């Protein structure tokens, strides 16, 4: 059984026991959250597609840990103008573990 979930503007495939990496949440480790914006639920042979969301379906997740991703370097350069600039960015993420997928 799996579900496609929209969370914070991005879509994720959630299966029971799977760990999802989402944008940083302001929740403590061990906190339980319910995500109700479920786009699709597949239960083996039966598929429920929402318009836009599946009514009554929700995903229960537990917050695992927050971390920073590796640094992404952005280098700007203009030839013959003596212009170059290096900028680094580290995105904050949170791992959440899917506990249950509930259908109505």
MODELLER restraints for C-alpha pairs under 7 A, 6 or more apart:
rsr = mdl.restraints
at = mdl.atoms
rsr.add(forms.Gaussian(group=physical.xy_distance, feature=features.Distance(at['CA:1:A'], at['CA:15:A']), mean=6.39, stdev=0.5))
rsr.add(forms.Gaussian(group=physical.xy_distance, feature=features.Distance(at['CA:1:A'], at['CA:42:A']), mean=5.62, stdev=0.5))
rsr.add(forms.Gaussian(group=physical.xy_distance, feature=features.Distance(at['CA:1:A'], at['CA:43:A']), mean=4.61, stdev=0.5))
rsr.add(forms.Gaussian(group=physical.xy_distance, feature=features.Distance(at['CA:1:A'], at['CA:44:A']), mean=6.16, stdev=0.5))
rsr.add(forms.Gaussian(group=physical.xy_distance, feature=features.Distance(at['CA:2:A'], at['CA:13:A']), mean=6.89, stdev=0.5))
rsr.add(forms.Gaussian(group=physical.xy_distance, feature=features.Distance(at['CA:2:A'], at['CA:14:A']), mean=5.60, stdev=0.5))
rsr.add(forms.Gaussian(group=physical.xy_distance, feature=features.Distance(at['CA:2:A'], at['CA:15:A']), mean=4.56, stdev=0.5))
rsr.add(forms.Gaussian(group=physical.xy_distance, feature=features.Distance(at['CA:2:A'], at['CA:41:A']), mean=6.00, stdev=0.5))
rsr.add(forms.Gaussian(group=physical.xy_distance, feature=features.Distance(at['CA:2:A'], at['CA:42:A']), mean=5.49, stdev=0.5))
rsr.add(forms.Gaussian(group=physical.xy_distance, feature=features.Distance(at['CA:2:A'], at['CA:43:A']), mean=6.87, stdev=0.5))
rsr.add(forms.Gaussian(group=physical.xy_distance, feature=features.Distance(at['CA:3:A'], at['CA:13:A']), mean=5.79, stdev=0.5))
rsr.add(forms.Gaussian(group=physical.xy_distance, feature=features.Distance(at['CA:3:A'], at['CA:14:A']), mean=5.20, stdev=0.5))
rsr.add(forms.Gaussian(group=physical.xy_distance, feature=features.Distance(at['CA:3:A'], at['CA:15:A']), mean=6.57, stdev=0.5))
rsr.add(forms.Gaussian(group=physical.xy_distance, feature=features.Distance(at['CA:3:A'], at['CA:38:A']), mean=6.89, stdev=0.5))
rsr.add(forms.Gaussian(group=physical.xy_distance, feature=features.Distance(at['CA:3:A'], at['CA:40:A']), mean=5.44, stdev=0.5))
rsr.add(forms.Gaussian(group=physical.xy_distance, feature=features.Distance(at['CA:3:A'], at['CA:41:A']), mean=4.34, stdev=0.5))
rsr.add(forms.Gaussian(group=physical.xy_distance, feature=features.Distance(at['CA:3:A'], at['CA:42:A']), mean=6.19, stdev=0.5))
rsr.add(forms.Gaussian(group=physical.xy_distance, feature=features.Distance(at['CA:4:A'], at['CA:11:A']), mean=6.73, stdev=0.5))
rsr.add(forms.Gaussian(group=physical.xy_distance, feature=features.Distance(at['CA:4:A'], at['CA:12:A']), mean=5.67, stdev=0.5))
rsr.add(forms.Gaussian(group=physical.xy_distance, feature=features.Distance(at['CA:4:A'], at['CA:13:A']), mean=4.64, stdev=0.5))
rsr.add(forms.Gaussian(group=physical.xy_distance, feature=features.Distance(at['CA:4:A'], at['CA:14:A']), mean=6.15, stdev=0.5))
rsr.add(forms.Gaussian(group=physical.xy_distance, feature=features.Distance(at['CA:4:A'], at['CA:38:A']), mean=6.05, stdev=0.5))
rsr.add(forms.Gaussian(group=physical.xy_distance, feature=features.Distance(at['CA:4:A'], at['CA:39:A']), mean=5.44, stdev=0.5))
rsr.add(forms.Gaussian(group=physical.xy_distance, feature=features.Distance(at['CA:4:A'], at['CA:40:A']), mean=5.09, stdev=0.5))
rsr.add(forms.Gaussian(group=physical.xy_distance, feature=features.Distance(at['CA:4:A'], at['CA:41:A']), mean=6.58, stdev=0.5))
rsr.add(forms.Gaussian(group=physical.xy_distance, feature=features.Distance(at['CA:5:A'], at['CA:11:A']), mean=5.47, stdev=0.5))
rsr.add(forms.Gaussian(group=physical.xy_distance, feature=features.Distance(at['CA:5:A'], at['CA:12:A']), mean=5.24, stdev=0.5))
rsr.add(forms.Gaussian(group=physical.xy_distance, feature=features.Distance(at['CA:5:A'], at['CA:13:A']), mean=6.37, stdev=0.5))
rsr.add(forms.Gaussian(group=physical.xy_distance, feature=features.Distance(at['CA:5:A'], at['CA:14:A']), mean=6.94, stdev=0.5))
rsr.add(forms.Gaussian(group=physical.xy_distance, feature=features.Distance(at['CA:5:A'], at['CA:37:A']), mean=6.01, stdev=0.5))
rsr.add(forms.Gaussian(group=physical.xy_distance, feature=features.Distance(at['CA:5:A'], at['CA:38:A']), mean=4.54, stdev=0.5))
rsr.add(forms.Gaussian(group=physical.xy_distance, feature=features.Distance(at['CA:5:A'], at['CA:39:A']), mean=5.61, stdev=0.5))
rsr.add(forms.Gaussian(group=physical.xy_distance, feature=features.Distance(at['CA:6:A'], at['CA:12:A']), mean=6.44, stdev=0.5))
rsr.add(forms.Gaussian(group=physical.xy_distance, feature=features.Distance(at['CA:6:A'], at['CA:37:A']), mean=5.64, stdev=0.5))
rsr.add(forms.Gaussian(group=physical.xy_distance, feature=features.Distance(at['CA:6:A'], at['CA:38:A']), mean=6.37, stdev=0.5))
rsr.add(forms.Gaussian(group=physical.xy_distance, feature=features.Distance(at['CA:6:A'], at['CA:39:A']), mean=6.86, stdev=0.5))
rsr.add(forms.Gaussian(group=physical.xy_distance, feature=features.Distance(at['CA:14:A'], at['CA:98:A']), mean=6.75, stdev=0.5))
rsr.add(forms.Gaussian(group=physical.xy_distance, feature=features.Distance(at['CA:15:A'], at['CA:98:A']), mean=6.69, stdev=0.5))
rsr.add(forms.Gaussian(group=physical.xy_distance, feature=features.Distance(at['CA:16:A'], at['CA:98:A']), mean=5.39, stdev=0.5))
rsr.add(forms.Gaussian(group=physical.xy_distance, feature=features.Distance(at['CA:16:A'], at['CA:99:A']), mean=5.72, stdev=0.5))
rsr.add(forms.Gaussian(group=physical.xy_distance, feature=features.Distance(at['CA:16:A'], at['CA:100:A']), mean=5.68, stdev=0.5))
rsr.add(forms.Gaussian(group=physical.xy_distance, feature=features.Distance(at['CA:16:A'], at['CA:101:A']), mean=6.80, stdev=0.5))
rsr.add(forms.Gaussian(group=physical.xy_distance, feature=features.Distance(at['CA:17:A'], at['CA:97:A']), mean=6.16, stdev=0.5))
rsr.add(forms.Gaussian(group=physical.xy_distance, feature=features.Distance(at['CA:17:A'], at['CA:98:A']), mean=5.16, stdev=0.5))
rsr.add(forms.Gaussian(group=physical.xy_distance, feature=features.Distance(at['CA:17:A'], at['CA:99:A']), mean=5.81, stdev=0.5))
rsr.add(forms.Gaussian(group=physical.xy_distance, feature=features.Distance(at['CA:18:A'], at['CA:97:A']), mean=5.73, stdev=0.5))
rsr.add(forms.Gaussian(group=physical.xy_distance, feature=features.Distance(at['CA:18:A'], at['CA:98:A']), mean=5.52, stdev=0.5))
rsr.add(forms.Gaussian(group=physical.xy_distance, feature=features.Distance(at['CA:19:A'], at['CA:95:A']), mean=6.35, stdev=0.5))
rsr.add(forms.Gaussian(group=physical.xy_distance, feature=features.Distance(at['CA:19:A'], at['CA:96:A']), mean=5.54, stdev=0.5))
rsr.add(forms.Gaussian(group=physical.xy_distance, feature=features.Distance(at['CA:19:A'], at['CA:97:A']), mean=4.40, stdev=0.5))
rsr.add(forms.Gaussian(group=physical.xy_distance, feature=features.Distance(at['CA:19:A'], at['CA:98:A']), mean=6.36, stdev=0.5))
rsr.add(forms.Gaussian(group=physical.xy_distance, feature=features.Distance(at['CA:20:A'], at['CA:95:A']), mean=5.61, stdev=0.5))
rsr.add(forms.Gaussian(group=physical.xy_distance, feature=features.Distance(at['CA:20:A'], at['CA:96:A']), mean=5.29, stdev=0.5))
rsr.add(forms.Gaussian(group=physical.xy_distance, feature=features.Distance(at['CA:20:A'], at['CA:97:A']), mean=6.30, stdev=0.5))
rsr.add(forms.Gaussian(group=physical.xy_distance, feature=features.Distance(at['CA:21:A'], at['CA:93:A']), mean=6.42, stdev=0.5))
rsr.add(forms.Gaussian(group=physical.xy_distance, feature=features.Distance(at['CA:21:A'], at['CA:94:A']), mean=5.73, stdev=0.5))
rsr.add(forms.Gaussian(group=physical.xy_distance, feature=features.Distance(at['CA:21:A'], at['CA:95:A']), mean=4.60, stdev=0.5))
rsr.add(forms.Gaussian(group=physical.xy_distance, feature=features.Distance(at['CA:21:A'], at['CA:96:A']), mean=6.48, stdev=0.5))
rsr.add(forms.Gaussian(group=physical.xy_distance, feature=features.Distance(at['CA:22:A'], at['CA:93:A']), mean=5.70, stdev=0.5))
rsr.add(forms.Gaussian(group=physical.xy_distance, feature=features.Distance(at['CA:22:A'], at['CA:94:A']), mean=5.45, stdev=0.5))
rsr.add(forms.Gaussian(group=physical.xy_distance, feature=features.Distance(at['CA:22:A'], at['CA:95:A']), mean=6.36, stdev=0.5))
rsr.add(forms.Gaussian(group=physical.xy_distance, feature=features.Distance(at['CA:23:A'], at['CA:92:A']), mean=6.48, stdev=0.5))
rsr.add(forms.Gaussian(group=physical.xy_distance, feature=features.Distance(at['CA:23:A'], at['CA:93:A']), mean=4.60, stdev=0.5))
rsr.add(forms.Gaussian(group=physical.xy_distance, feature=features.Distance(at['CA:23:A'], at['CA:94:A']), mean=5.97, stdev=0.5))
rsr.add(forms.Gaussian(group=physical.xy_distance, feature=features.Distance(at['CA:24:A'], at['CA:66:A']), mean=6.77, stdev=0.5))
rsr.add(forms.Gaussian(group=physical.xy_distance, feature=features.Distance(at['CA:24:A'], at['CA:92:A']), mean=5.45, stdev=0.5))
rsr.add(forms.Gaussian(group=physical.xy_distance, feature=features.Distance(at['CA:24:A'], at['CA:93:A']), mean=4.39, stdev=0.5))
rsr.add(forms.Gaussian(group=physical.xy_distance, feature=features.Distance(at['CA:24:A'], at['CA:94:A']), mean=4.91, stdev=0.5))
rsr.add(forms.Gaussian(group=physical.xy_distance, feature=features.Distance(at['CA:25:A'], at['CA:94:A']), mean=6.28, stdev=0.5))
rsr.add(forms.Gaussian(group=physical.xy_distance, feature=features.Distance(at['CA:29:A'], at['CA:63:A']), mean=5.22, stdev=0.5))
rsr.add(forms.Gaussian(group=physical.xy_distance, feature=features.Distance(at['CA:29:A'], at['CA:64:A']), mean=5.42, stdev=0.5))
rsr.add(forms.Gaussian(group=physical.xy_distance, feature=features.Distance(at['CA:29:A'], at['CA:65:A']), mean=5.99, stdev=0.5))
rsr.add(forms.Gaussian(group=physical.xy_distance, feature=features.Distance(at['CA:30:A'], at['CA:62:A']), mean=5.76, stdev=0.5))
rsr.add(forms.Gaussian(group=physical.xy_distance, feature=features.Distance(at['CA:30:A'], at['CA:63:A']), mean=5.18, stdev=0.5))
rsr.add(forms.Gaussian(group=physical.xy_distance, feature=features.Distance(at['CA:30:A'], at['CA:64:A']), mean=6.16, stdev=0.5))
rsr.add(forms.Gaussian(group=physical.xy_distance, feature=features.Distance(at['CA:31:A'], at['CA:62:A']), mean=5.63, stdev=0.5))
rsr.add(forms.Gaussian(group=physical.xy_distance, feature=features.Distance(at['CA:31:A'], at['CA:63:A']), mean=5.45, stdev=0.5))
rsr.add(forms.Gaussian(group=physical.xy_distance, feature=features.Distance(at['CA:32:A'], at['CA:61:A']), mean=5.76, stdev=0.5))
rsr.add(forms.Gaussian(group=physical.xy_distance, feature=features.Distance(at['CA:32:A'], at['CA:62:A']), mean=4.55, stdev=0.5))
rsr.add(forms.Gaussian(group=physical.xy_distance, feature=features.Distance(at['CA:32:A'], at['CA:63:A']), mean=6.52, stdev=0.5))
rsr.add(forms.Gaussian(group=physical.xy_distance, feature=features.Distance(at['CA:33:A'], at['CA:60:A']), mean=5.87, stdev=0.5))
rsr.add(forms.Gaussian(group=physical.xy_distance, feature=features.Distance(at['CA:33:A'], at['CA:61:A']), mean=5.31, stdev=0.5))
rsr.add(forms.Gaussian(group=physical.xy_distance, feature=features.Distance(at['CA:33:A'], at['CA:62:A']), mean=6.28, stdev=0.5))
rsr.add(forms.Gaussian(group=physical.xy_distance, feature=features.Distance(at['CA:34:A'], at['CA:58:A']), mean=6.47, stdev=0.5))
rsr.add(forms.Gaussian(group=physical.xy_distance, feature=features.Distance(at['CA:34:A'], at['CA:59:A']), mean=5.58, stdev=0.5))
rsr.add(forms.Gaussian(group=physical.xy_distance, feature=features.Distance(at['CA:34:A'], at['CA:60:A']), mean=4.63, stdev=0.5))
rsr.add(forms.Gaussian(group=physical.xy_distance, feature=features.Distance(at['CA:34:A'], at['CA:61:A']), mean=6.29, stdev=0.5))
rsr.add(forms.Gaussian(group=physical.xy_distance, feature=features.Distance(at['CA:35:A'], at['CA:58:A']), mean=5.54, stdev=0.5))
rsr.add(forms.Gaussian(group=physical.xy_distance, feature=features.Distance(at['CA:35:A'], at['CA:59:A']), mean=5.06, stdev=0.5))
rsr.add(forms.Gaussian(group=physical.xy_distance, feature=features.Distance(at['CA:35:A'], at['CA:60:A']), mean=6.47, stdev=0.5))
rsr.add(forms.Gaussian(group=physical.xy_distance, feature=features.Distance(at['CA:36:A'], at['CA:57:A']), mean=6.36, stdev=0.5))
rsr.add(forms.Gaussian(group=physical.xy_distance, feature=features.Distance(at['CA:36:A'], at['CA:58:A']), mean=4.43, stdev=0.5))
rsr.add(forms.Gaussian(group=physical.xy_distance, feature=features.Distance(at['CA:36:A'], at['CA:59:A']), mean=6.49, stdev=0.5))
rsr.add(forms.Gaussian(group=physical.xy_distance, feature=features.Distance(at['CA:37:A'], at['CA:53:A']), mean=5.87, stdev=0.5))
rsr.add(forms.Gaussian(group=physical.xy_distance, feature=features.Distance(at['CA:38:A'], at['CA:53:A']), mean=5.37, stdev=0.5))
rsr.add(forms.Gaussian(group=physical.xy_distance, feature=features.Distance(at['CA:38:A'], at['CA:54:A']), mean=5.73, stdev=0.5))
rsr.add(forms.Gaussian(group=physical.xy_distance, feature=features.Distance(at['CA:38:A'], at['CA:57:A']), mean=6.34, stdev=0.5))
rsr.add(forms.Gaussian(group=physical.xy_distance, feature=features.Distance(at['CA:38:A'], at['CA:58:A']), mean=6.34, stdev=0.5))
rsr.add(forms.Gaussian(group=physical.xy_distance, feature=features.Distance(at['CA:39:A'], at['CA:49:A']), mean=6.31, stdev=0.5))
rsr.add(forms.Gaussian(group=physical.xy_distance, feature=features.Distance(at['CA:39:A'], at['CA:50:A']), mean=5.29, stdev=0.5))
rsr.add(forms.Gaussian(group=physical.xy_distance, feature=features.Distance(at['CA:39:A'], at['CA:52:A']), mean=6.32, stdev=0.5))
rsr.add(forms.Gaussian(group=physical.xy_distance, feature=features.Distance(at['CA:39:A'], at['CA:53:A']), mean=4.75, stdev=0.5))
rsr.add(forms.Gaussian(group=physical.xy_distance, feature=features.Distance(at['CA:39:A'], at['CA:54:A']), mean=5.90, stdev=0.5))
rsr.add(forms.Gaussian(group=physical.xy_distance, feature=features.Distance(at['CA:40:A'], at['CA:48:A']), mean=5.67, stdev=0.5))
rsr.add(forms.Gaussian(group=physical.xy_distance, feature=features.Distance(at['CA:40:A'], at['CA:49:A']), mean=4.58, stdev=0.5))
rsr.add(forms.Gaussian(group=physical.xy_distance, feature=features.Distance(at['CA:40:A'], at['CA:50:A']), mean=5.98, stdev=0.5))
rsr.add(forms.Gaussian(group=physical.xy_distance, feature=features.Distance(at['CA:40:A'], at['CA:54:A']), mean=6.55, stdev=0.5))
rsr.add(forms.Gaussian(group=physical.xy_distance, feature=features.Distance(at['CA:41:A'], at['CA:47:A']), mean=5.81, stdev=0.5))
rsr.add(forms.Gaussian(group=physical.xy_distance, feature=features.Distance(at['CA:41:A'], at['CA:48:A']), mean=5.15, stdev=0.5))
rsr.add(forms.Gaussian(group=physical.xy_distance, feature=features.Distance(at['CA:41:A'], at['CA:49:A']), mean=6.62, stdev=0.5))
rsr.add(forms.Gaussian(group=physical.xy_distance, feature=features.Distance(at['CA:42:A'], at['CA:48:A']), mean=6.32, stdev=0.5))
rsr.add(forms.Gaussian(group=physical.xy_distance, feature=features.Distance(at['CA:56:A'], at['CA:103:A']), mean=6.14, stdev=0.5))
rsr.add(forms.Gaussian(group=physical.xy_distance, feature=features.Distance(at['CA:56:A'], at['CA:104:A']), mean=4.62, stdev=0.5))
rsr.add(forms.Gaussian(group=physical.xy_distance, feature=features.Distance(at['CA:57:A'], at['CA:102:A']), mean=5.48, stdev=0.5))
rsr.add(forms.Gaussian(group=physical.xy_distance, feature=features.Distance(at['CA:57:A'], at['CA:103:A']), mean=4.45, stdev=0.5))
rsr.add(forms.Gaussian(group=physical.xy_distance, feature=features.Distance(at['CA:57:A'], at['CA:104:A']), mean=5.68, stdev=0.5))
rsr.add(forms.Gaussian(group=physical.xy_distance, feature=features.Distance(at['CA:58:A'], at['CA:101:A']), mean=6.15, stdev=0.5))
rsr.add(forms.Gaussian(group=physical.xy_distance, feature=features.Distance(at['CA:58:A'], at['CA:102:A']), mean=5.35, stdev=0.5))
rsr.add(forms.Gaussian(group=physical.xy_distance, feature=features.Distance(at['CA:58:A'], at['CA:103:A']), mean=6.81, stdev=0.5))
rsr.add(forms.Gaussian(group=physical.xy_distance, feature=features.Distance(at['CA:59:A'], at['CA:100:A']), mean=5.90, stdev=0.5))
rsr.add(forms.Gaussian(group=physical.xy_distance, feature=features.Distance(at['CA:59:A'], at['CA:101:A']), mean=4.73, stdev=0.5))
rsr.add(forms.Gaussian(group=physical.xy_distance, feature=features.Distance(at['CA:59:A'], at['CA:102:A']), mean=6.26, stdev=0.5))
rsr.add(forms.Gaussian(group=physical.xy_distance, feature=features.Distance(at['CA:60:A'], at['CA:98:A']), mean=6.09, stdev=0.5))
rsr.add(forms.Gaussian(group=physical.xy_distance, feature=features.Distance(at['CA:60:A'], at['CA:99:A']), mean=5.49, stdev=0.5))
rsr.add(forms.Gaussian(group=physical.xy_distance, feature=features.Distance(at['CA:60:A'], at['CA:100:A']), mean=5.19, stdev=0.5))
rsr.add(forms.Gaussian(group=physical.xy_distance, feature=features.Distance(at['CA:60:A'], at['CA:101:A']), mean=6.51, stdev=0.5))
rsr.add(forms.Gaussian(group=physical.xy_distance, feature=features.Distance(at['CA:61:A'], at['CA:96:A']), mean=6.11, stdev=0.5))
rsr.add(forms.Gaussian(group=physical.xy_distance, feature=features.Distance(at['CA:61:A'], at['CA:97:A']), mean=5.42, stdev=0.5))
rsr.add(forms.Gaussian(group=physical.xy_distance, feature=features.Distance(at['CA:61:A'], at['CA:98:A']), mean=4.46, stdev=0.5))
rsr.add(forms.Gaussian(group=physical.xy_distance, feature=features.Distance(at['CA:61:A'], at['CA:99:A']), mean=5.37, stdev=0.5))
rsr.add(forms.Gaussian(group=physical.xy_distance, feature=features.Distance(at['CA:62:A'], at['CA:96:A']), mean=5.50, stdev=0.5))
rsr.add(forms.Gaussian(group=physical.xy_distance, feature=features.Distance(at['CA:62:A'], at['CA:97:A']), mean=5.28, stdev=0.5))
rsr.add(forms.Gaussian(group=physical.xy_distance, feature=features.Distance(at['CA:62:A'], at['CA:98:A']), mean=6.62, stdev=0.5))
rsr.add(forms.Gaussian(group=physical.xy_distance, feature=features.Distance(at['CA:62:A'], at['CA:99:A']), mean=6.94, stdev=0.5))
rsr.add(forms.Gaussian(group=physical.xy_distance, feature=features.Distance(at['CA:63:A'], at['CA:95:A']), mean=6.39, stdev=0.5))
rsr.add(forms.Gaussian(group=physical.xy_distance, feature=features.Distance(at['CA:63:A'], at['CA:96:A']), mean=4.53, stdev=0.5))
rsr.add(forms.Gaussian(group=physical.xy_distance, feature=features.Distance(at['CA:63:A'], at['CA:97:A']), mean=6.54, stdev=0.5))
rsr.add(forms.Gaussian(group=physical.xy_distance, feature=features.Distance(at['CA:64:A'], at['CA:95:A']), mean=5.35, stdev=0.5))
rsr.add(forms.Gaussian(group=physical.xy_distance, feature=features.Distance(at['CA:64:A'], at['CA:96:A']), mean=5.23, stdev=0.5))
rsr.add(forms.Gaussian(group=physical.xy_distance, feature=features.Distance(at['CA:64:A'], at['CA:97:A']), mean=6.63, stdev=0.5))
rsr.add(forms.Gaussian(group=physical.xy_distance, feature=features.Distance(at['CA:65:A'], at['CA:94:A']), mean=5.64, stdev=0.5))
rsr.add(forms.Gaussian(group=physical.xy_distance, feature=features.Distance(at['CA:65:A'], at['CA:95:A']), mean=5.42, stdev=0.5))
rsr.add(forms.Gaussian(group=physical.xy_distance, feature=features.Distance(at['CA:66:A'], at['CA:93:A']), mean=5.70, stdev=0.5))
rsr.add(forms.Gaussian(group=physical.xy_distance, feature=features.Distance(at['CA:66:A'], at['CA:94:A']), mean=4.15, stdev=0.5))
rsr.add(forms.Gaussian(group=physical.xy_distance, feature=features.Distance(at['CA:66:A'], at['CA:95:A']), mean=6.31, stdev=0.5))
rsr.add(forms.Gaussian(group=physical.xy_distance, feature=features.Distance(at['CA:67:A'], at['CA:92:A']), mean=5.89, stdev=0.5))
rsr.add(forms.Gaussian(group=physical.xy_distance, feature=features.Distance(at['CA:67:A'], at['CA:93:A']), mean=5.46, stdev=0.5))
rsr.add(forms.Gaussian(group=physical.xy_distance, feature=features.Distance(at['CA:67:A'], at['CA:94:A']), mean=6.20, stdev=0.5))
rsr.add(forms.Gaussian(group=physical.xy_distance, feature=features.Distance(at['CA:68:A'], at['CA:90:A']), mean=6.07, stdev=0.5))
rsr.add(forms.Gaussian(group=physical.xy_distance, feature=features.Distance(at['CA:68:A'], at['CA:91:A']), mean=5.67, stdev=0.5))
rsr.add(forms.Gaussian(group=physical.xy_distance, feature=features.Distance(at['CA:68:A'], at['CA:92:A']), mean=4.51, stdev=0.5))
rsr.add(forms.Gaussian(group=physical.xy_distance, feature=features.Distance(at['CA:68:A'], at['CA:93:A']), mean=6.01, stdev=0.5))
rsr.add(forms.Gaussian(group=physical.xy_distance, feature=features.Distance(at['CA:69:A'], at['CA:90:A']), mean=5.60, stdev=0.5))
rsr.add(forms.Gaussian(group=physical.xy_distance, feature=features.Distance(at['CA:69:A'], at['CA:91:A']), mean=5.44, stdev=0.5))
rsr.add(forms.Gaussian(group=physical.xy_distance, feature=features.Distance(at['CA:69:A'], at['CA:92:A']), mean=6.33, stdev=0.5))
rsr.add(forms.Gaussian(group=physical.xy_distance, feature=features.Distance(at['CA:70:A'], at['CA:90:A']), mean=6.00, stdev=0.5))
rsr.add(forms.Gaussian(group=physical.xy_distance, feature=features.Distance(at['CA:71:A'], at['CA:88:A']), mean=6.20, stdev=0.5))
rsr.add(forms.Gaussian(group=physical.xy_distance, feature=features.Distance(at['CA:71:A'], at['CA:89:A']), mean=5.49, stdev=0.5))
rsr.add(forms.Gaussian(group=physical.xy_distance, feature=features.Distance(at['CA:71:A'], at['CA:90:A']), mean=4.78, stdev=0.5))
rsr.add(forms.Gaussian(group=physical.xy_distance, feature=features.Distance(at['CA:72:A'], at['CA:88:A']), mean=5.61, stdev=0.5))
rsr.add(forms.Gaussian(group=physical.xy_distance, feature=features.Distance(at['CA:72:A'], at['CA:89:A']), mean=5.32, stdev=0.5))
rsr.add(forms.Gaussian(group=physical.xy_distance, feature=features.Distance(at['CA:72:A'], at['CA:90:A']), mean=6.45, stdev=0.5))
rsr.add(forms.Gaussian(group=physical.xy_distance, feature=features.Distance(at['CA:73:A'], at['CA:86:A']), mean=6.88, stdev=0.5))
rsr.add(forms.Gaussian(group=physical.xy_distance, feature=features.Distance(at['CA:73:A'], at['CA:87:A']), mean=5.82, stdev=0.5))
rsr.add(forms.Gaussian(group=physical.xy_distance, feature=features.Distance(at['CA:73:A'], at['CA:88:A']), mean=4.52, stdev=0.5))
rsr.add(forms.Gaussian(group=physical.xy_distance, feature=features.Distance(at['CA:73:A'], at['CA:89:A']), mean=6.62, stdev=0.5))
rsr.add(forms.Gaussian(group=physical.xy_distance, feature=features.Distance(at['CA:74:A'], at['CA:86:A']), mean=5.74, stdev=0.5))
rsr.add(forms.Gaussian(group=physical.xy_distance, feature=features.Distance(at['CA:74:A'], at['CA:87:A']), mean=5.09, stdev=0.5))
rsr.add(forms.Gaussian(group=physical.xy_distance, feature=features.Distance(at['CA:74:A'], at['CA:88:A']), mean=6.13, stdev=0.5))
rsr.add(forms.Gaussian(group=physical.xy_distance, feature=features.Distance(at['CA:75:A'], at['CA:85:A']), mean=5.75, stdev=0.5))
rsr.add(forms.Gaussian(group=physical.xy_distance, feature=features.Distance(at['CA:75:A'], at['CA:86:A']), mean=4.53, stdev=0.5))
rsr.add(forms.Gaussian(group=physical.xy_distance, feature=features.Distance(at['CA:75:A'], at['CA:87:A']), mean=6.39, stdev=0.5))
rsr.add(forms.Gaussian(group=physical.xy_distance, feature=features.Distance(at['CA:76:A'], at['CA:84:A']), mean=5.39, stdev=0.5))
rsr.add(forms.Gaussian(group=physical.xy_distance, feature=features.Distance(at['CA:76:A'], at['CA:85:A']), mean=5.07, stdev=0.5))
rsr.add(forms.Gaussian(group=physical.xy_distance, feature=features.Distance(at['CA:76:A'], at['CA:86:A']), mean=6.40, stdev=0.5))
rsr.add(forms.Gaussian(group=physical.xy_distance, feature=features.Distance(at['CA:77:A'], at['CA:83:A']), mean=5.71, stdev=0.5))
rsr.add(forms.Gaussian(group=physical.xy_distance, feature=features.Distance(at['CA:77:A'], at['CA:84:A']), mean=4.38, stdev=0.5))
rsr.add(forms.Gaussian(group=physical.xy_distance, feature=features.Distance(at['CA:77:A'], at['CA:85:A']), mean=6.62, stdev=0.5))
rsr.add(forms.Gaussian(group=physical.xy_distance, feature=features.Distance(at['CA:78:A'], at['CA:84:A']), mean=6.63, stdev=0.5))
